[in-house]
Amino acid sequence: MNSKETYVLAIDQGTTSTRAILFDQAGTPAGTARQEIASHYPSPGWVEQDAQQIWLSVLGVTASALSQTGVLPEQIAAIGITNQRETTVVWDRATGTPIRPAIVWQSRQTADICEELKSEGHERTIREKTGLVVDPYFSGTKIKWILDHTEGARERAERGELLFGTIDCWLVWKMTGGKRHVTDYSNASRTLLYNIHELRWDDDLLRLLDVPRAMLPEVRSSSEVYGTTVPHHFFGREIPIAGMAGDQQAALFGQGCYERGAVKTTYGTGCFMLMQTEEKAIRSEDGLLTTIAWGLDGGVRYALEGSVFVAGSAIQWLRDGMRLIETAADSERLAAQAGSSQGVYVVPAFVGLGTPYWESGVRGAVFGLTLGTKREHFVRATLEALAYQCKDVLDVMERDSGLTLRSLRVDGGAVRNRELMQFQSDLLGVPVDVPAVSETTALGAAFLAGLAVGFWNGLDELAAIRRTESLYEPRMPEEQAVRLYEGWQKAVRAAIVFQ
């Protein structure tokens, strides 16, 4: 490595792993290190993690990335953080020690609190102020649960002795040696406590969830210098921590979705779709979330968010459950071999259906089997279900926003599957754009940090850095795509009737 060259370090703290990635001025990853994070399941539906282990993993992956590349700490111009959203840590202000394990976004241990809020008629108020639905997913009920179930915690929180943070906030606290208790707009908007229109912690919501204001972090933009690393904690240097965003919002930024109506889809275990709506917070009538995309240059940008519960996990099911394939890559080969699903539809509603159906009782179903159905048709039909579900959500986004989808920027493991990407383009009738840098979440965090310290000089420069690796153009006749999608909708209706 050139000892004079400088880099931005992105910390990508996800649900299953922590990664450190060094990006150069061209937005190219120069070095990467990864460490897995353990989850614990103390009761059915509960998911917890050790926040101290998460912090130590950040130190570990940063050291590995530096040693692998030969980059020196003084060559790091800034640090950007992106994180698993909603995961909740409460810690002792004086010692910096968590008072109990972090409650992960997936955990359902606050379901009773959510049901109580709904039964008392608070759902509409919460929805209007936060853009979110009342669900254990979000941080607010997790904070209440921790304070309710830890002796003396609420009193200590009211005295200012305990602090709350999502993972970004927790890491900044540790990296600055307890000098900075801050989060950004994108993470604050996932707490169920933040008014996304007035940009403040909402007193009504704090009263509703009985959360003391004294434990909440300051909310700042997604791109500014929040503080510097403490040398004795962080490799002997004071490095500016200058960018923060929740993982899905960071991916939206890293994908260059800077214009109104730009959309990205991340294909993971499920699918996350975000549409950037600029200064307008659009209220969805179909169960999409309204959230803050990022805060930049004195203002915020909003987004509509929709999710598909089952995507990559359907391919895992083909491999581990049905044993129809040996590797995920086999799904592409068999789908290509089949050419079409021969009228077979797989509705992978293994955990119900989300947007726009919201049918939690539906289970998986298969339709259209004949004696001529072969393994490759079944595999292709499962793959196609991912694209159909994404279209379900994207159609709702178009309807709620009044904006037209012109292209789809994609990331995540499934973008390597060329059959899926081509079918997604055919179904939507728009180009599907796969980026050259697959680490879009980390790149988004790096971009936000780099902007704050002048490493990059504006959105135009970032848009030019974001390069396309593969572009899939629609090939299928429109009437064929319409007919196939009508078949999917019929299959979903039948699955709902069957429940």
N, C-alpha and C positions, 0 to 999 in steps of 0.2 A: 504493500500500500504506500502511496505517496504521503510522506509525513507532513506535507504542507496542506494536503486536501482536507476539507472539513465535511462533516456528515451530520445528519439529523438522526437521533436514536428514537425509534418508535417502540414503546412498550405496549404489547397487545395481550391484555390479561383476559383470557377467555374462560369458559366454563370448565373445559377439560385440560387446558394447558396455558402456560405463560410463554410468550415469545418476545425476543428482542430482535429487532431488525434495524440495521444501519442503512440509511439511504443516502446516495450521493446527490449532487446537484441535478443530475439528469433524471432523478426519481427512480434510479435502479438500485435494487437491493445489493449491498456490498458484502453483507454477512448476516447470518441468521442463527439463532440458538433457541432451543425449545425445551421446556420441562413440563412434565405432566402434573396435574393437580388432582388430588384425591377428593372424592365426594363421599359423604357419610350419610347413612339412611337409618337414623335412630328409631323411627316409627314408620309405619306404612304412609307413603305420600310425602314424608319429610325429606328434604335434601339440605345438607349443611356442609360447610367447608371451614377449614382452619385459616383464619385471616392472617395469622403470623406466618403460616406456610406460604401463603400467597405472596407476602412481602419478601420472604427469604428467596422465593423463586425468582422474583424480579432481580435481586442482587445476583443470583446464580446465572441467569440467562444473559444478563448484561456483561458479567465477567467473561462468560464463554464467547459471546459475540466479539468482544474486544480482543481476547486472546487468539481466536481463530483468524482474525483479519489483521492483527498487528496494529489496529487503530488505537491511538492513545486517548485517554480521557480528555486531554486538552484539544483534541480534534473534533469533539462533539459540540456543535454550535447550539443545539437545543434538544430538549426531550419532549416528545408528544406521547400522551397516554390515551389508549382506548380500552374499553372494558366491557365485560359482561354486565348488562344493565340490570338494575333493580336489586341485585344481590346486596344484602344489608349487613353493615357492621356497626356495632355500638361498642365504644371503648372508653377507658378511663383517661380523662384529659391529663392527669398528672403523670401516669406511668406509661401511657400509650399502649396499654394491654387491653384486648377485647374482653368484655365481661362474659361472653359466651360465644359459641361458634357463629360464623356468618350464616344467615339464612339465604339460600340460593334462590334465584328467580323462579326456578321450577317447583319449589317447595309449596305444598298445599296445606301446610299446618295452620294457616290463618283462614281456612274456609269458613269456619263458624263466625268469625268476625265479619267476613264479607256478607254472609247470609243475614246477619243481624242488621247491617247497614241497609241492605235491600229491603228487608221486612219493615224497617222504620221509615222507608220512603226517601232515602237520601241519594238514591242512584242518579236521579236527574240532575241534582245540584252538583254532584261530583263530576258527572259527565260534562256539564256546561263549563265548569271552572278549569278542569284538567285535560279534557279531550280524551280521557281514558274511561274504561268500564270498571266496575267494582269487581275486582278479581284478586286472588292471593298472589298472583304474578308480581304486583307492584309493591313498592317499598313501604308505603304508609302503614298497612296492616301488620307488616313484619316488625316495624318499630314498636307498635302498640303491643304486639305479642311478647316481644323481649321485655318491655317494661312491666307488663302484667305478670310475667312468669319468672322474674329475677328479683329476689327479695331486696327491697330498698331502692330499686333502680329508678323508679319514677321520682322519688324525692331527690335522689342524687342528680338526676337529669335536670330537675327544676332549679337546683342550686348551681347548675353549670358545670358539674363535676364529670358528666358523661357527654360524649359527642356521638353524633350519628354521621355516617357517610356511606355512599355507594363506593364501589371499589376504587374509582378514580380518586375520590376524596381521601380515602384511607391511604392510598399510595403517596399522594402529595404530602399528607401529614407526616408519614414516615420519612420520605425523602428529604423533607425540609427540617427534620428534627423536631417536629411539633410546632413549627412557626406558622404554618399556613393551614387553615381549615376552610377549604374552598371546593366548590364543584362548578360545573358549567351548566348552561341552560339546557342542553340536551339531556343530561342526566337528571337534573332537577325535575324536568318535565315528566319523568317516569316514576315519581314518588307517590302520587295521589295526594300530595300536599301543596303543590305549586300551581298557582294561577297562571296559565300560559298566555292569557290575554293581558293581564296587568303586570306580569313579570315580577311576581313577589310570592313569598310564602303566604298562604291564605289563612287568616285567623279563624274563619269559619271551619275550614277543614282541619286545622290543628285542634280546635275544640272538639270536633266530631270524633277524631281519633285519639284525643287525649295525649297529644305529643307536645312536650314543652318546647317553646321557640328557642330556648337557650342552647339546645343541643344541635341545632341545625347549622349547616355551613353557609358561608357567604356564596352567593351565586354570581358567577362572572361570565364573560364571553368565552367562546371556545378557542380563541386565539389571542393570547396575551401572556406576558411573563407573570406567573402566579407567585414565583419565588425561585430560589436556587437550592440545589442539593447541598446538604451539609457535608463538608469534605470528609470528616471521620466516618460518615455513613456511606459515602458514595465515591469511592476511588480517588479520594484526595483532591477533588475539584468542586468548585462552585459552578454548576452547570444550570442554565436557565430551564425551568420547566415551563413550557410556553404553549402547549396545545392539549385540549381535552375534549373528548366526545364519546358517547356511548357507541358500542360496536356497529350497530346498523346505520347510525347517522354518520359515523366515520367512513363506512363503506360508501355511502351516498356521496360524501365529499371526495373520497379517493377516486371514485368513478367519474368525477368531473361533471356531476349533475348540478350545474350552477344556474341553469335557466328554468323558468317556470314550466312545469309539466314534464321535466326530465325524470325518468324512472330507472331504478336499479332493482334487480332481483338477486338475492343470495340463495343459492341452492345448498342447503345443509341437510341435517336430519329432517327439518321442515324447510319451508321457504319463507323468506321475509321480503316483502316488496314495499318500497318507499317511493312516493312521488313528491318531488319538491314543489311547493306551492307559493314560494316567495313570501311576501308580507301578509298573505291571507291565510288565516286559520280556518280551514273549511270543515264545517260540521257534517259528518257522514250520517246518512239515513240507513245505512246497510251494515253497520257494525265495524267499519274501519275505525282505527284510532286516529286522533289528531294529535300531533306531537311537535316539539320544537326540533328542527333539523340541526341548526347550529346558531351560535351568536357570533357576529363578525362585523367590524366597522361600525359599531354603535347601534346595530339593530339585530333582529333575529329573523331567521327564515323558518317557515313551518313546513310540515310534511304530512301527507296521509300515509298511514301504515296498515298493511294487511298481511296476514300470515296464513300459511297452509301447514297443518299439523304434521302431515306425513309426506315426505319427499324421499330423501336418501334412505330413510328407514324402510321404505317399501322395497328398495333394491336389496337392503340387508335381509329383509323377509324372504325374498326370492332365493337368496344364498343360504341363510341359516335356518329359516323355517321350512320353506318348500323344497330346498336343495335342488332347485332347477338350474342354478348356475354355481360355479366354483369361485369366481371372482366378480367384482363389480364390472370389470371390463368385458366380461362375457355378455353382459346385457346389451352392449353396443353391437357386438358381433352377431348375436342371435336376432336382434331387432332388424339389422340390415339384411340378414338372411331371409327374414319373414317378409320384408317389404311393406306389409300392412298387417293389421291385427285380425284380418278376416272377420270383422264385425264383432270381435270380442271386446268387452269393456270391463276393466277392473276398477272398482270404486274402493280405494284403500282407506276406508273410514275406520281404522283400527282403534282410534280414540275419539270417534265422533267426527263431525264436519264443522269447520269454522266458517269464515266469510265465503259467500253471503248467506249460507244456509242456517248456521247456528243450530245444529241438531246434535246435541251431545249423546243422544241414545242410539244413533245409527251405528251399525257395525259394517265391516268390510263385506263386499259382495262382488260376484262375477256374473256377467250376463253375456249371452250370445254364443255359448259353447255349442259346437257340433262335433260329429264324429271325425270331421276333418281338422279339428283344432289340434295343433301340435305345440310342443314346448315353446318354440320360437314365437308363436302367435301370442301365447300367454305372457311371455316375457315382454314382448313389444307393447301389449296392451297395458301392462303395469307401468312401463316407461312413459307411455303416452298420457297416463293418468296424471303424472307430474305436470305436464304441459297444460292439460285441461284445467287442473285446479288453479294454476297460475292465471290462465285466461279468466276464470271465474272472478278472481280478485281484481285483475287489471280492468275488466269491463266495469266493475263497480267503481273503481277509481275514476275512470273516464266519466261515468254518469254523475258521480258526486261532485267532481271538480269542474265539469263542463269543458275539460281539456282533452285534446286528442293525442293518443299515444303515437309518436312518430318513429321511435326506435326503443329498443330495450337493452340496457347495459346489464351484463350478467357476471356473476362471480360465484365461487364455491366449487366443491368437488365435482358436481355433475356437469360443469361446463366442458369437461374433457370428453363427454359423450356426444359425438358428432350427430348421431341419429336423433338424440333428444333435442339438441340445439336447432337442427334443421326443422324438426317437427314443430318446435315452439314458434319458429319464424313463420312456418306455413300457416299455423293455426291463428296467429295474431295478425298476419298480413303486414308485418313490419320487419325491418332488419334486426337481428340479434347480434350484439356487439360484445365479443370476448376480449378483455384487455390483455396487453402483453405482460403486465405485472399482475400476477394473480393475488398478491397480498394487498388487496384494495383497502381492507380495514386499517391495517398498519400504515399504509401509504396515506390514507386520510388523516390519521393522527400526525404523521410526519409533516404533511402539507400545512396543517393548522399551526404546528409549532414553528415551522420554517418561515411562514408568513410573518409571525410575530417578531422575529429577530432579523428580518431582512434577508434571510437565506434565499427566499423566493420573493418576487416583487408584485404579486397580484394574481387574480384568478385567471387572467389571460395567459400568463406564463404557465400556470398549473394545467390549464386546459390543453396547452401545446405539449406538455410533458406526457399527458395520458395518451398512450398509444394503443392501437387495436392490433390484436394478434390474429383473430379470425372474425370474419363478418359473414353471417348467414342471411341470405336474401330469400324471401318467399318464392317457392317454386310451384306450389300446389295451386290449381285453379280455385278461385274463391268459393265457387258453389260447392266444391268437394269439401273444403274446410268447414263451410257452414253446415253441411250435411253431417259430417263427423261430429261436430260440436253439439248439434241437436241430438245425436245419438247418446252422447255423454250426459246431457241434461235429462234425457229420458231415463238413463240408467240410474242417475242420482235420485230422481223422483221415485223410482221403483225401490231403491234401497231404503229410502225414508219411509215408504209405505210398509215395508217388511219389518221395520224395527218393533 
